[in-house]
């Protein structure tokens, strides 16, 4: 008769249960746009300890803080609308967590909003992103012609190298709207923290979140392959918003409302 393997059980008491979940919006600005996801995660874990947030921990042999991340922007991309959730073991005032956590994080990673989580998954509310791309040294009419060429197509396939090998997919179907603007016209009164350069053409677009995710880099690839757009240097990319897609008004709304 074979001996049954003894199951290891972690020593010590079980972790305190979570009693509240918070959803948090933060930014990546300036040089912090080049922070990788792993670097941000380490910085956040340290900041939560310094801010004395009563974090809930997972069970098991290697407990970790209960943090979940949602649709983070790629390294090198700025953002005014990144999100994560945390679970805590004591009820807290969201605004006090916002202030303490903002002070504990480096400049450029700014905590804009903390709210108690509503029912449902946060990831399900992130349906689209509002992107701003600054093309330094590209004439306005050149960018406008390239974008028009792309929008006139029914499909625009690009190939991206993934961990499982090359993958080809359509990017045109994910573009909800795309506007080419002069710098003075690029921003509206809902965006007050981002400054665009004076000598550049601006592409502002709403892109639906799909599987696989269509990134700004994929759309840039389509513009190069379809319309021969060759900017002298890569555009500066900033996510202005992400959340539920208001199709009637073609805009991205607040996922924390």
C-alpha positions in Angstrom: 0.0 0.0 0.0 1.6 3.3 -1.1 2.1 5.8 1.5 0.2 9.0 1.0 2.3 12.1 0.7 1.9 14.5 3.6 0.6 17.9 2.5 2.6 20.8 3.8 0.7 23.4 5.7 2.1 26.9 6.3 2.9 27.6 9.9 1.4 30.5 11.9 -2.1 32.0 11.8 -4.1 32.6 8.7 -3.8 36.2 7.2 -6.4 38.7 8.3 -9.4 38.8 5.9 -9.9 41.7 3.5 -12.8 44.0 4.4 -12.6 46.6 1.7 -11.4 46.9 -1.9 -10.1 50.2 -3.3 -9.7 51.2 -7.0 -6.9 53.6 -7.7 -6.0 55.8 -10.7 -2.5 56.9 -11.2 -0.2 58.6 -13.8 3.1 57.9 -15.6 4.6 61.2 -16.5 8.0 62.5 -17.7 10.9 60.1 -17.2 8.6 57.7 -15.3 7.0 56.7 -18.6 10.0 54.5 -19.0 9.3 52.6 -15.8 8.6 48.9 -16.5 5.6 47.2 -15.0 7.8 45.2 -12.6 9.7 48.3 -11.5 6.3 50.0 -10.8 5.1 47.0 -8.9 8.2 47.1 -6.6 7.9 50.8 -6.1 4.2 50.5 -5.2 4.7 47.7 -2.7 7.3 49.8 -0.9 5.1 52.9 -1.0 2.1 51.0 0.5 4.3 50.0 3.4 5.6 53.5 3.9 2.1 54.9 3.7 1.0 52.4 6.4 -1.9 51.1 4.3 -3.4 48.0 6.2 -2.9 45.7 3.2 -4.5 42.2 3.0 -2.1 39.4 2.1 -2.6 36.1 0.3 -2.3 32.8 2.2 0.3 30.2 1.5 4.1 29.8 2.0 4.9 33.1 0.1 2.2 35.7 1.2 2.0 38.8 -1.0 0.0 42.0 -0.9 -3.4 41.7 -2.6 -2.9 44.0 -5.5 -4.4 43.5 -9.0 -3.3 45.5 -12.1 -5.5 46.3 -15.0 -4.3 46.9 -18.6 -1.1 48.8 -17.9 0.5 50.9 -20.6 3.7 49.7 -22.3 7.1 50.8 -21.1 7.9 54.2 -22.8 4.2 55.2 -22.9 3.0 58.1 -20.7 -0.4 57.9 -19.1 -3.0 59.9 -17.2 -5.2 56.9 -16.6 -3.5 53.7 -15.2 -5.4 51.6 -12.7 -4.9 49.0 -10.0 -6.9 47.6 -7.0 -5.9 46.8 -3.5 -7.6 44.9 -0.7 -7.3 46.1 3.0 -7.9 44.5 6.3 -9.4 47.7 8.0 -11.8 50.1 6.5 -10.1 53.3 5.4 -11.0 56.7 4.1 -10.1 56.6 0.3 -8.9 60.2 0.2 -6.5 59.6 3.1 -5.0 56.7 1.3 -4.7 58.8 -1.9 -2.7 61.5 0.0 -0.4 59.1 1.9 0.3 56.9 -1.1 0.9 59.9 -3.4 3.5 61.3 -1.0 5.2 57.9 -0.8 5.6 57.5 -4.6 8.2 59.3 -6.8 7.3 62.4 -8.7 5.7 61.4 -12.0 3.7 58.6 -10.5 0.9 60.6 -9.1 -2.2 59.1 -7.4 -5.1 61.0 -8.9 -8.1 59.2 -7.4 -9.0 56.5 -4.9 -12.5 55.1 -4.5 -14.2 52.1 -2.9 -14.6 49.4 -5.5 -18.0 48.9 -7.0 -19.3 45.4 -7.8 -17.9 43.7 -10.9 -14.5 43.5 -12.3 -12.5 46.6 -13.1 -11.0 45.1 -16.2 -14.5 44.7 -17.7 -15.0 48.4 -17.5 -11.8 49.2 -19.4 -13.4 49.0 -22.9 -11.3 51.6 -24.8 -8.4 54.1 -24.5 -8.1 57.7 -25.6 -4.5 58.2 -27.0 -2.5 61.3 -27.9 0.5 60.9 -30.2 2.9 63.8 -30.8 4.8 63.6 -34.1 7.7 66.0 -33.9 8.9 67.2 -37.3 5.9 65.8 -39.3 3.9 68.3 -41.2 0.2 68.4 -40.4 -0.9 67.6 -43.9 1.4 64.6 -44.2 0.0 63.0 -41.0 -3.6 63.9 -42.0 -3.1 62.2 -45.4 -1.6 59.0 -43.8 -4.5 58.7 -41.3 -7.1 59.3 -44.0 -5.6 56.5 -46.0 -5.8 54.1 -43.1 -9.3 55.1 -42.2 -10.5 54.5 -45.7 -9.6 50.8 -45.5 -12.0 48.2 -44.2 -9.1 46.2 -42.7 -5.4 46.8 -42.0 -3.4 43.8 -40.9 -0.1 44.0 -39.1 2.2 41.3 -37.8 3.6 41.5 -34.2 6.2 39.2 -32.7 4.7 37.7 -29.6 6.1 35.1 -27.1 4.5 32.4 -29.1 5.8 33.7 -32.4 4.6 36.1 -35.1 0.9 37.0 -34.9 -1.1 38.8 -37.6 -4.2 40.7 -36.8 -6.4 43.6 -38.0 -6.0 47.0 -36.4 -8.5 49.0 -38.4 -11.5 47.5 -36.7 -10.3 48.7 -33.3 -10.0 52.4 -34.3 -13.2 54.1 -33.1 -12.1 57.6 -34.1 -8.9 59.3 -35.2 -8.3 63.1 -35.6 -5.3 64.9 -36.8 -4.9 68.2 -35.0 -2.5 71.2 -34.6 -1.0 71.5 -31.1 -3.3 74.4 -30.2 -6.3 72.2 -30.9 -5.1 69.0 -29.4 -6.4 69.3 -25.9 -9.9 70.0 -24.5 -11.0 71.1 -21.1 -11.0 67.5 -19.8 -7.2 67.3 -20.1 -5.3 69.9 -18.1 -2.1 68.1 -17.1 -0.4 67.3 -20.4 1.6 69.8 -22.5 2.1 69.1 -26.2 5.0 70.5 -28.2 4.5 73.4 -30.5 6.4 72.0 -33.5 4.5 68.8 -34.1 1.4 67.2 -35.6 -1.0 65.5 -33.2 -2.9 62.3 -33.6 -5.7 61.8 -31.1 -7.6 58.6 -31.3 -10.0 56.4 -29.4 -9.1 52.7 -29.7 -11.3 49.8 -28.6 -9.7 47.2 -26.4 -9.6 43.9 -28.3 -8.0 40.5 -28.1 -5.2 40.7 -29.0 -4.8 44.3 -27.7 -4.2 46.8 -30.5 -1.4 49.1 -29.3 -0.4 52.5 -30.6 2.7 50.9 -32.0 0.5 48.5 -34.1 -1.3 51.5 -35.6 2.0 53.2 -36.3 3.1 50.0 -38.1 -0.1 50.2 -40.2 0.5 53.8 -41.0 4.0 53.0 -42.2 3.1 50.0 -44.2 -0.1 51.4 -45.8 0.6 55.1 -46.1 4.4 55.2 -46.0 4.5 57.4 -42.9 8.1 57.7 -41.8 8.4 60.1 -38.9 12.0 61.3 -38.2 11.7 59.9 -34.7 9.1 57.9 -32.8 6.1 59.9 -31.6 5.6 60.7 -27.9 2.6 58.5 -26.9 0.3 59.3 -23.9 -2.9 57.6 -22.8 -5.3 60.3 -21.7 -8.1 58.0 -20.6 -9.3 54.5 -20.5 -12.7 53.2 -19.4 -16.2 52.5 -20.7 -16.8 53.4 -24.3 -19.6 55.9 -25.0 -20.3 55.0 -28.6 -23.0 57.7 -29.0 -20.5 60.5 -28.2 -17.4 58.6 -29.3 -15.6 59.1 -26.1 -14.0 57.2 -23.2 -15.8 57.7 -19.8 -14.6 57.3 -16.2 -14.4 53.7 -15.0 -14.5 54.7 -11.4 -17.9 56.4 -11.5 
